[in-house]
Amino acid sequence: MDAILGLIDDIYEAGAHPERWAHALCRLADVTGGIDATMGGQTAAQVPLLVTARTDPDSVRLYAEHYHSRNAMQLALHAVPVGRPVVDRAVIDIETFHASAFYNEWCRPQHYLHGAAINLATSQGWSATLMVSGRQDYGHDAMHILTAVAPHLIRAFQLNQLLHETRTMGMGAFAALEYLDRGALLVGAGGKVRPANGIAEAILAEGDGLMLRDGQLSCANANETAALQRLVAQCARGIAVRDEGTMQIGRSEGRSPLTLQCVPFPTSNWWPGFSQQWAMIFVTDPDARMIQATERLRQRYGLTRAEARLAWEIVRGGGRKTAAEKRGISVATARSQLTSIFDKTGVRRQSELVRLLMDD
């Protein structure tokens, strides 16, 4: 158990500091009884990702140039769901694989006789496969370890992507948070929460569904408050939560619920002035995103604000009559505005308008 907990700590350190993946992969290989662990894939922009702990660089180069496309295990893993550890014999014909040139010319000389793998991915397009290889077949104990750490590997990989997005903006991490389209909150010692960008401050100040009470996050609904507190507490201890640590917070009638995603954040000094953070929470307001989308639509097609707001209500569902009621206007006025919207956007049906706005 201590070995697994130490491995999880190393994984989250790699999440916050990608240069530490090699150390985490070495430890993963050792804990599972293997020789090496390798993580390879690509970012959403098709930029290759490759980290290997112990494989000789010349062998890595040979694999990339010659054997990657001939690796039956790698090809078979495309059909394996993200986060599910598998052994080689479960996804390929092991006898055929052992007879292949790749196995005999590349794997055997390095004593990579058996393997197990986990697919990793983020919702924004990053993907990778983590492979452990060694002399011995991967049995129940090794697969139990891989199953236990799989959610943490995915979280760390997601954290890599989030930090990469902020760093590539060419500014400090906290300044970059101001450019996100979602609220960001940091959970510190004692569970105290502080907003990390202006969107989060605005959401909390509004106090509709989510608010701060004595420095702690609270919801209008008591059951949601309890669920949120459990989520944050688990996340703060580095415990993986189902559905990637997400939940929804209800708001007042007519408003879409907020979506929260909580990710463990290791104790480190990477964030200036916040050396004991436990977790980071991202808050998405679907209504705010839709307002931004309709504003872009207004500017692009010359809609009036009233027309853009009517279009927004139609997208939210219920048709023209329901949209008119929500906007507090007559059906005749809504009909007139909708006709103008059609003329300006070039669509002829409400369904086409919905697709246009959602695509925009």
N, C-alpha and C positions, 0 to 999 in steps of 0.2 A: 504493500500500500504506500509506504514512504517513497518507493521508487516511482510509482505512478504520480503521486502528488508533486514530486520534484520535477518529473517530466512535464507535467501540466504547467508548472511555473516557467520552465524553459520555453514552452510553446508560446505562452503569452508574452514573454520577453521578446521572442522573435516577432510576435505580432506588432509590438511597439518599435522594435529595432530589427528590421529585416536582415541586417548583416549578421544577426545571431542565429539565423536558421541553420547554418552548418553545425553549430554546437547542439542545437535542439535535435537535429537529425541524427547526430552521433549518439546522443543519449537514447533516442527512440530505437535505433538499431541495437544498442546494447541491451536495453530492457526487454526487447522481444527476442533476443537470442540470435540476431542477425549479424551480418558483416557491415552492411552499408544501408543507408536510406537516401533516397533521391526524390526531389520534388521538381517536376517539370510541367510547363504549360505555357499560357500566354495571357496577356492583358486584353482588355476590351479592344484596344487599338492594334491587336495582333503582334505586340512586342513580346518576344520569347522570354520565358522565365525558366531558369534552371539553377538548382542548388543541389550539390551532391557533397556528402560529408567526406567520403574516403576513396571514391573511385579515382583512379589515375586520370589526370587531365587528357592524356593522349587517348585513353580508352573512351573518355567522354566525347572527344572530337570524332573518333572513329564511329561511335554509335550515332552521333548526329548526322554525319555525312553518309553513312552506308547502311547501318542496321535499323535505324528507327522505323522505316517503312516496312521492315521485314520482321518486326517484333509482333508475333501473334497475340501475346498477352496485352500489349498496349492497344492493339486494334480491338480486342474483345472487351476491353474496359469501357469503351464508348457506350455500351449498353447497360452498364452497371449504375444504379442510382447514386447520386451524390451522398456521401457520408456512410455508405455501407461497405465495411471491410470485406474483402474476398481473398481467397487463396488461389494460386494459379490453377490448380487442378479443378476448381469449381467453374471456371469460365472458358477453359480451352481443353482440347484433347491432349492430355499430358504426354502420351507416347509420341504423337506426331510432333509436339513441341520439342521433345528431347532429341528427336531425329533431325531437327532443323539446323541450318548453317549458323543462324544467330546463336542458338543455345551452345553448340559445340565450339564455335570459333570465338564467341565473345563472352558468354556466361561462364562456361566451364573453366577457362584459364584463370578467372577471378574467383572461382569457387562460389559463384552465384547460382547454386543448384536448385533453390526453391525460392518462391516469392509470395508476397501478399501486397495488396494495394488498396488505396482509398481515393476516390475522386473528390476533389474540392471545387467549389465554385462560389461566386458571389452573384447577387441579383443584377449587378451592373456589367457583367460580361467577362470577368476574370475567371479563368478555369485552370486547373492543374491536377495532376495525378501524383500521389505520394506512394512510392514503392519501397518496400523493405526486402532485402535479399540476403540469403545466407546458405550455409551448408545443410542445415537441418530443415525438415518439413515443418511448416508453421502449424502447430497444434492448438488445442483448446486454450491453453494459458496465454499464448501469444495473441490469439484472436480476441480473447477477453480484454487484453490490454488495448489493442487497436480499437475495439468497440468503445472502450471507456474514454479514450482520448480523441476519437473522431470528431465529436461536437466542438471540442476545444481547438482542434486543428482548423476547422471551418471558421470559427470565430476569429482566430488569429489571422487567417487569410483575409477575412472581411476587413479586419482592422488595418491590415497592410494596405488594402485598396483605399480605405477612407483617408488614411494618413498620406498616401501617395497623391490623392486628389488635392489635399490641402497644400502639400509641399510643392507640387508642380505649378501652383499659382504664383510662385516666386515671392512669397511673403511669409511672415510668421504664422504659426499654426492657429493661434487665436484670432489673428486678423483674418485668416482665410475662412474661419467659421462664419464670419459675417456675410460671406458670399454663398453660403449654402442656401438651398431652398427649403430648409427645415430648421426647426429649433434644436439647439444643442445645450444639454445640461450636464454638469459634472457632479458626481456624488463623492463627497469627501468623508473624512473621519467622523464617526458617529452618525452616518447617514445623512449629514447635512447636504443640501442641494443648492447649487448656485448656477444661474444662467450663464452660458458661455457665448451667446450672441444675441442680437437685438430681437430676432424672431421669437426666441424662447422668452425673453423678457415681456414681449407684447402678449404672448399666449398666456403667461402667468398673470400679467396685470389685468387681462380681460376677465379672468376668473370664471370662465364658462367651461365646466367639466374638470379642468385641471388647475390647481392653485398651490401656493406655498403657505403652510401654516407652521409657524415656529421653525422655519428652515426645512421642513419636511414636505415632500410631495403629498398632496391629498386630492381626492376626487369628490365630486358632488354626490356620487353614489358610494355608500359605505362598503359594499361588496367589492367594488372596483378599487377602492382605497386599499383594502386588505390584500387583494390580488397584486396590486402594484407594489406594495411594501414587500410582499414575498418575492416578487420578481427582482426587485432591486437588491434585496438581501442575498438571494441566491447568486445573482450576477456579481455582487461585490465579493463573494467568496470564491469566484471563479468556477461556479457550478453551472453547467450547461442547462438551458431551459428549453423546453419543447417549442417548436415553431420559431426557432431562432430568436427567442427572447422577445417576442412581440405581443402586444395586446392593444385593444381599442378602448378609448375613454368616451363615454357618451356625453353629449352636450344638450343644450336647450332645443326645443322643438324646431324642426326645420333646418337644423344644422347637421352636417356630417360629423361622425365621431372622429376624434383625434386618433392617430396611430402612433404608438410608442415602440421603439426598438431599443433594448438595453444590451450593451456589450461589455463584458469584463474589461477592465483596464488595469494593467499591472502597476504596482507601486514602483515608480521610477521618477527621475528628475527630467524626463523629456519635455514635459509641459512646464514652462517657467512659472515658479511660484505655487505649483500644485504637486508637491512631491508625494502626497499620500492619497491620491484619488483611487477610488475603488471601482467605479463604473462610469460609463458615458451613456447618456440617454439622448436619442434623437426623436424629435416630435414632428410628425407630419400633419399639416392641416390641409385636407383635400379642398376645402372651400377656398382657402387662400391661393392654392395652386390654380384652381379654376378661375378665380378672379384675374390672376396674372395672365392666364391663357386668353380670357375674353378681352383683356386690355390689349393684348397683342393683336387679336382679331379686329378690335375697333380701329386700331391704328393702321392695320394692313388694308382693311376694306372700307374705311371711312364710316363705320357705324357710329351712331350717337351712343351716349352712355346708356340711355334707356333701352335702345335696341340691343346693345351688348348684354345688358342685364337680363333682358327677356330671353335672349339666346342661351344664356347660362342656365336659367330656370328650366328651359326646355331640355337642355342636356341632362339636367339632374333628374328628369323623368316626370311623367304625368301629362305631357301634351300641352297644347296651347291654353286650354281652359284652366287647367291647374296652375300653369305658369302665370296666367293673368291674375288668378286669386292670390298667389304668393306675392306678386308684384303690387297688388292693390289697384289694379287697373281693370277696365271693362274688357269683355271679350272682343268687342268691336275695335277698341284701341290696340289690343294685342294682335288682332288680325291685320290691322293697318301697318303696325310695326314689323310684323313677320313678312308681309309683302315687300316692304322696303329692304328688309334683311336679305330676302331671296334675290332681289334686284341687284344689290350691292355685292353679294358673294357669288352669284351665278348658279346657286342651287335652286331646286324646285320642290323639294320635299323636306319635311322635318328630319327624316332619317338621314338624308344627305347632309343637312346642317349639323346634326350630331357628329357624324363621321368627320366632317371638316374641322369642327372645333376640337374634337378629341385628337385628331392628327396634328393640328396646329399646336 
